[in-house]
């Protein structure tokens, strides 16, 4: 599965989200931190979606 990660620089650091996965969004002081946080957010959202789907 391919997902589109979007990173935007803001005064506080970076915000990040995945276009195709509502709820997968985060922030970080650095781009690397935002990337790592987004990986974790995607895993959490995917796990929650699997549980809700009964898989």
C-alpha positions in Angstrom: 0.0 0.0 0.0 1.3 3.4 -0.9 0.4 6.4 1.2 1.2 10.1 0.6 3.0 11.8 3.6 2.8 15.6 3.6 5.2 17.7 5.7 4.8 21.4 6.2 7.2 23.7 8.0 5.6 25.9 10.6 7.2 28.3 13.1 7.2 25.6 15.8 8.8 23.0 13.6 6.9 20.7 11.2 3.4 19.3 10.9 2.8 16.0 9.1 -0.2 14.0 7.8 -1.1 11.2 5.5 -3.7 12.3 2.8 -5.3 8.9 2.5 -5.6 8.1 6.2 -7.8 10.4 8.2 -6.5 10.7 11.8 -2.9 10.1 10.8 -1.4 13.5 11.7 1.3 14.8 14.0 4.0 17.3 14.6 7.7 17.5 15.5 10.3 20.0 16.3 12.5 18.7 13.4 11.6 17.0 10.1 13.1 13.8 11.4 11.0 13.9 14.5 7.9 14.6 12.5 8.7 11.6 10.2 9.1 9.3 13.1 6.0 10.6 14.8 4.0 10.1 11.6 5.2 6.5 11.3 3.9 5.8 14.7 0.6 7.7 14.0 0.0 5.6 10.9 0.6 2.4 12.8 -1.8 3.4 15.5 -4.5 4.5 13.1 -4.1 1.3 11.0 -4.3 -0.9 14.2 -7.4 1.0 15.3 -9.1 0.6 11.9 -8.3 -3.2 11.9 -9.9 -3.5 15.3 -13.0 -1.6 14.3 -13.3 -3.7 11.2 -13.1 -6.9 13.3 -10.0 -8.2 11.5 
